[in-house]
Amino acid sequence: MMAERNRIEVMHGVNLDQLGRRDPAHYGRLGLDELEVRISSAAAELGLQTRFFQTNHEGEFVEHLHRLEGLADGIVLNPGAWTHYSFAIRDALELAALPAVEVHLSDVESREPWRRQSVIAELCIARVVGRGPDGYREALARLQRELSR
């Protein structure tokens, strides 16, 4: 019998620890702790277990991706601004070789042109943008479908 695949690593990148302080028109008013409570609740409803990670240091983000083997079955990640240029994170995500969903609270597609570029999108099974905290629920549901195949 195959073990249940339900362990999701939720990774928040640069400046996401500042949620609640950042422009609420783009990012909402929830702080990171409150957002993680919502994500945990949504995950539990889907039968998923979550672990959370946040850093403002690109190298730590990369090293965390390197360490996920055997610890996670899928990844929900919001690298923040690193999404748009960090090939180091892209390469580490490729090495992690886990199904991943890219999430952004704001609608990066309708903001500054540089925000429309994602160097990780092609490695992800889905991309959820502009749905605020509900985007994480959508990402989890997409991963749950992928992992139950």
C-alpha positions, 0 to 999 in steps of 0.5 A: 500500500502506498503511503498517503501523499499529503505533506505540503511545504508552504514557503514565503519569500522576501518581505512576506513577513511584512504582510499587514504593513505592506500596501493593503490595496495589493496585499490585504490586511492579514499578517503572515501569522493570520495568513498561515492560520487560514492556510492550515485550516484550508489544508486540514479541510483537504486532508493535507498537512502543512509546514511553513517557512519564511525568509528574507534571505535568498540563500536560505530559501534555496537551501530550504528547497534543497532539504525538502527531499523526504519531508514534503510531497508538494510545495506552495510557494510565494517567493515574493520579488524573487519570483521575477529574477532568481534563477538560483531559486528556480534551479533549487525548485527544479532540484526539489522535483516536487509538484509546486504551485506558485502563489501571489496575493496581488494580481502581478499580471496587472501591476508593473511590467517587471512583476509579470515575469516569473522564472519559476512558472514553467516548473509549477503545475499551476499559478494562482495570482490576485486572489488574496488569501483565498489563492492559497486554498486554490493552490492547496486544492490543486496540489491535493488533486495532483497528489491523489492521482 
